[in-house]
């Protein structure tokens, strides 16, 4: 039974890592499911405070994933039009079946929003780059949290095996 739980938990972590880049999968929450699975397994003592805390972290990171590209746009001199364009571009990029839509969407949305508002290509391009940098930062944040959840999962399993052997 323990091997089955470890295999399923490992699959959740792998899907979580993939979900950090693929927009259709909620990366940190999938890795979090591995921690929840471990709690119900009986392999380790129950630690519901850790489960709740990691769920809150996963949820905050998931929310930030939608906000950070717009904040990157603003940080690089974009206006509310660029921020709105980045957010709309993200949504369009998520639902459009084009390759790299989740990356291109916020970038092009910020660029178009700024071009409509200012009609200055250099400022619009700078704001769009801010959106791209914000996206890369949010992916890195999700990846760091997901890998940490994987670390927690395996650390508890190795701790269990160490106690047995």
C-alpha atoms as one frame of an Amber mdcrd trajectory, in Angstrom:
protein
   0.000   0.000   0.000   2.833   2.403   0.831   4.420   1.892  -2.582   1.086
   2.692  -4.270   0.798   5.945  -2.284   4.375   6.899  -3.114   3.771   6.253
  -6.830   0.516   8.252  -6.918   2.114  11.055  -4.877   5.070  11.112  -7.260
   2.674  11.403 -10.206   0.965  14.362  -8.509   4.350  16.042  -8.034   5.379
  15.422 -11.649   2.044  16.796 -12.872   2.514  19.734 -10.507   5.899  20.543
 -12.012   4.413  20.288 -15.506   1.551  22.511 -14.356   3.979  25.265 -13.484
   4.554  25.732 -17.209   1.330  24.343 -18.721  -1.567  26.690 -18.011  -4.236
  23.982 -17.914  -2.783  22.307 -14.809  -2.720  23.993 -11.389   0.886  23.079
 -10.550   1.224  23.871  -6.836  -2.192  22.444  -6.019  -1.379  19.152  -7.737
   1.821  18.813  -5.726  -0.184  19.745  -2.636  -2.455  16.758  -3.314   0.589
  14.517  -2.819   0.945  15.947   0.692  -2.754  15.392   1.390  -2.497  11.821
   0.123   0.340  11.242   2.554  -1.832  12.474   5.429  -4.567   9.953   4.638
  -2.130   7.104   4.082  -1.228   6.459   7.674   2.453   6.372   6.675   3.233
   9.489   8.696   1.634  11.109  11.741  -1.092  13.554  10.790   0.041  17.159
  10.472  -3.038  19.129   9.426  -1.410  22.468  10.231   1.157  21.751   7.517
  -1.585  20.724   5.080  -3.552  23.925   5.692  -0.451  26.138   5.520   0.726
  24.570   2.264  -2.780  24.907   0.784  -2.793  28.614   1.627   0.647  29.019
   0.031  -0.455  27.118  -3.098  -3.573  29.274  -3.403  -1.673  32.541  -2.953
   0.878  31.506  -5.578  -1.911  30.531  -7.973  -3.575  33.935  -7.522  -0.251
  35.728  -7.962   0.209  33.857 -11.219  -2.577  35.972 -12.713  -1.511  39.258
 -11.106   2.288  39.295 -11.455   2.441  39.755 -15.268   0.242  42.848 -14.933
   2.421  44.138 -12.092   5.493  43.570 -14.270   3.859  45.686 -16.934   3.277
  48.493 -14.436   6.808  48.235 -13.016   8.272  48.723 -16.493   6.313  51.911
 -17.096   3.046  50.528 -18.353  -0.262  52.216 -17.696  -3.542  50.688 -16.620
  -4.173  49.994 -20.317  -1.070  47.847 -20.521  -1.978  46.057 -17.287  -5.499
  45.414 -18.546  -4.087  44.273 -21.875  -1.718  41.869 -20.104  -4.578  40.372
 -18.084  -6.842  40.068 -21.122  -3.953  38.669 -23.145  -3.369  36.038 -20.476
  -7.003  34.933 -20.642  -6.941  34.855 -24.447  -3.609  33.005 -24.374  -5.077
  30.415 -22.007  -8.107  29.633 -24.162  -6.461  29.977 -27.573  -4.865  26.788
 -28.860  -1.777  28.531 -30.210   1.677  27.402 -29.116   3.051  29.499 -26.257
  -0.270  31.368 -26.012   0.150  31.770 -22.282   3.474  33.545 -22.870   2.544
  35.495 -25.984  -0.906  36.502 -24.730   0.155  38.797 -21.862   3.066  40.160
 -23.889   0.910  41.028 -26.908  -1.959  42.212 -24.691   0.293  44.667 -22.861
   1.849  45.781 -26.138  -1.532  46.382 -27.784  -2.965  48.070 -24.696  -0.047
  50.477 -24.519  -0.065  51.115 -28.267  -3.769  52.007 -28.121  -3.204  54.312
 -25.162   0.141  55.964 -25.975   0.916  55.014 -29.578   4.633  54.997 -28.695
   6.225  51.725 -29.688   9.303  52.017 -27.433   7.262  52.551 -24.246   4.756
  49.906 -25.301   7.525  47.387 -25.945   9.124  48.144 -22.575   5.788  47.589
 -20.803   5.258  44.351 -22.736   8.718  43.154 -21.687   7.677  43.855 -18.101
   4.716  41.568 -18.636   6.996  38.848 -19.979   9.394  39.213 -17.054   6.438
  39.085 -14.657   5.244  35.877 -16.307   8.676  34.269 -16.025   8.850  35.311
 -12.361   5.424  33.811 -11.625   6.404  30.524 -13.303   9.583  30.467 -11.209
   7.589  31.108  -8.050   5.155  28.285  -8.847   8.049  25.985  -9.659   9.840
  26.790  -6.398   6.702  26.114  -4.336   5.944  22.891  -6.213   9.493  21.592
  -5.789   9.343  22.461  -2.097   6.108  20.479  -1.763   7.883  17.573  -3.448
  10.720  17.951  -0.972   8.246  17.816   1.938   6.625  14.703   0.469   9.866
  12.758   0.044  11.382  14.020   3.276   8.466  12.557   5.215   8.635   9.287
   3.313  12.388   8.917   3.923  11.831   9.779   7.566   9.254   6.979   7.758
  11.573   4.476   6.074  14.440   5.481   8.352  12.310   4.720  11.406  11.339
   1.290  10.023  14.839   0.196   8.974
